[in-house]
Amino acid sequence: MVKLNSAVLQEFAKRGLSINEGIAVDARLVKSASKPMSNDDLRREKERRSGPEGEWTGMVSR
């Protein structure tokens, strides 16, 4: 990742660009901290969130 970051910054510098603070990272390069819910879990969560008339009943808790 460090080599990639250096290469990107060098390319920016060649083109007269710079980043003064922070860094832009392509999200495809970063492993997600979360994982998608399974279809069964999604179905259960939808049922849990729906009241008798399909109204929202509360926040998600895991």
C-alpha positions, 0 to 999 in steps of 0.5 A: 500500500505504501508503494502504491501511495508513493506512486500515486503521489509521484504521478500527481507531482509530475502533473503539478498536483499535490495533496496537502492533507489526507489521502484519497484511497480507492475503496476497492483497495481496502478490506471492508470492516463489515460483511453483508447480511445473509438473505435469511438475516435480511428477511428476519430483520425486515420482519422484526422492523415491521409492526402489524401494519408494516410501520417501523418499530425501532432501531437495528440492534446486533 
